[in-house]
Amino acid sequence: MSLEGLNRLKVWVKAKEFAVAIYKKVLPLLPSEEKWNLNQQLRRSALSVPANIAEGYGRFYYQDNVRFCYNARGSLEEVLSHLTVAYELNYISEGLYRELMNDGDEVDRMLNGYIAYLKKSKQGTNEPGANYHPDADAPSKTPEPDEDLAKPEDPVL
């Protein structure tokens, strides 16, 4: 995989642009007392969206890719939640809030479309080991009861 491949993936490009916008437009507006709270939460969740899309893209089996896209979608919802808090605390303007919420909604639509595409195409279904489930051959993880432990104890008077 390469950055060239990711750059062809429009949802990743849009998610990356969204993260960059958070860094450039929102983080500088947050007060210093938010340095270790809202600031850090926004940084992590914003970066997590394109990072999870990229990690899923690097997987060969579509179910792995879909799982990472679900993680990206969860991180996106986290960013939108943090933006709402920043707006309600008057850290960002209504115009910036609406702009970023619209951008976030667009990433969400694109991500949902990408997930639907992955599920439909089932890329990697024929990869070696795609149908291997390691737990299927594993012995039961439920221990057998020990005979001595299974007997009732003599009542203590």
C-alpha positions in Angstrom: 0.0 0.0 0.0 1.1 3.5 -0.6 0.0 7.1 0.0 -0.8 7.2 -3.7 -3.4 4.6 -3.2 -4.9 6.4 -0.2 -5.0 9.6 -2.2 -7.3 7.9 -4.7 -9.7 7.0 -1.8 -11.9 10.1 -1.7 -13.3 9.3 1.8 -9.8 9.2 3.2 -8.9 12.5 1.5 -12.0 14.2 2.8 -11.5 12.8 6.3 -7.9 14.0 6.3 -8.9 17.5 5.1 -11.5 17.5 8.0 -8.8 16.7 10.5 -6.5 19.4 9.2 -9.4 21.9 9.4 -9.9 21.0 13.0 -6.2 21.5 13.7 -6.0 24.8 11.8 -9.4 26.4 12.6 -10.5 25.1 16.0 -7.5 24.2 18.1 -6.0 27.7 18.0 -9.3 29.1 19.3 -9.5 27.0 22.4 -8.4 28.6 25.7 -5.3 27.5 27.4 -7.2 25.8 30.2 -8.5 23.4 27.6 -5.0 22.3 26.6 -5.3 18.9 28.3 -9.0 18.4 28.0 -11.1 19.4 24.9 -8.0 20.2 22.9 -6.5 16.8 23.3 -9.8 15.0 22.8 -10.4 16.9 19.5 -6.9 16.2 18.3 -7.1 12.4 19.0 -10.6 11.9 17.6 -10.0 14.1 14.5 -6.8 12.2 13.7 -8.5 8.9 14.3 -11.0 9.2 11.5 -8.5 9.2 8.5 -6.1 6.9 10.5 -8.8 4.2 10.9 -9.8 4.5 7.2 -6.2 4.1 6.2 -5.6 1.1 8.5 -8.7 -0.6 7.1 -7.6 0.2 3.6 -4.4 -1.6 4.3 -6.2 -4.8 5.2 -6.9 -7.4 2.6 -10.2 -8.8 3.9 -13.2 -6.6 3.6 -14.6 -7.4 7.1 -11.4 -6.0 8.6 -11.7 -2.9 6.4 -15.4 -2.5 7.4 -14.5 -2.8 11.1 -11.9 0.0 10.9 -14.5 2.1 9.0 -16.9 1.6 11.9 -14.1 2.8 14.2 -13.6 5.8 12.0 -17.3 6.6 12.0 -17.3 6.4 15.8 -14.4 8.8 16.0 -16.2 11.1 13.6 -19.2 11.2 15.9 -16.8 11.9 18.8 -15.4 14.9 16.9 -18.9 16.2 16.2 -19.7 15.9 19.8 -16.6 17.8 20.9 -17.3 20.5 18.3 -20.8 20.9 19.7 -19.4 21.4 23.2 -16.8 23.9 21.9 -19.6 25.8 20.2 -21.9 25.8 23.3 -19.0 27.0 25.4 -18.6 29.9 22.8 -15.1 28.8 21.9 -16.0 28.7 18.2 -18.4 30.8 16.1 -21.7 29.6 14.8 -20.4 30.0 11.2 -17.4 27.8 11.9 -19.5 25.3 13.8 -22.0 25.0 10.9 -19.2 24.7 8.4 -17.4 21.9 10.3 -20.7 20.1 11.1 -21.5 20.1 7.3 -18.0 18.8 6.5 -18.5 16.1 9.2 -21.8 15.1 7.7 -20.2 14.8 4.3 -17.5 12.6 5.7 -20.2 10.5 7.4 -22.1 10.1 4.1 -19.0 9.2 2.2 -17.9 6.7 4.9 -21.3 5.0 4.9 -21.2 4.7 1.2 -17.7 3.2 1.4 -18.9 0.7 4.0 -21.8 -0.3 1.8 -19.4 -0.7 -1.2 -17.0 -2.9 0.9 -19.9 -5.1 2.1 -21.3 -5.5 -1.4 -18.0 -6.1 -3.1 -16.6 -8.4 -0.4 -13.0 -7.7 -1.3 -10.6 -10.3 -0.1 -13.2 -13.0 0.3 -11.0 -15.4 -1.7 -7.7 -14.5 0.1 -5.9 -17.4 1.7 -7.1 -17.8 5.2 -10.2 -15.6 4.7 -12.5 -18.4 5.9 -10.2 -19.6 8.6 -11.6 -19.1 12.1 -9.0 -20.1 14.7 -11.6 -20.6 17.5 -13.5 -23.2 15.5 -10.7 -25.8 16.1 -9.9 -24.7 19.6 -10.9 -26.9 22.5 -13.7 -25.6 24.7 -12.6 -22.8 27.0 -15.1 -23.9 29.7 -13.3 -25.9 32.3 -14.8 -29.2 33.4 -15.8 -29.1 37.1 -13.4 -30.7 39.5 -15.0 -33.8 41.1 -13.8 -32.7 44.6 -15.3 -29.2 44.1 -18.6 -30.5 42.8 -19.4 -32.5 46.0 -21.3 -30.6 48.7 -19.3 -29.9 51.8 -20.2 -31.1 55.3 -22.2 -28.4 57.0 -20.3 -26.6 59.7 -22.1 -26.5 63.0 
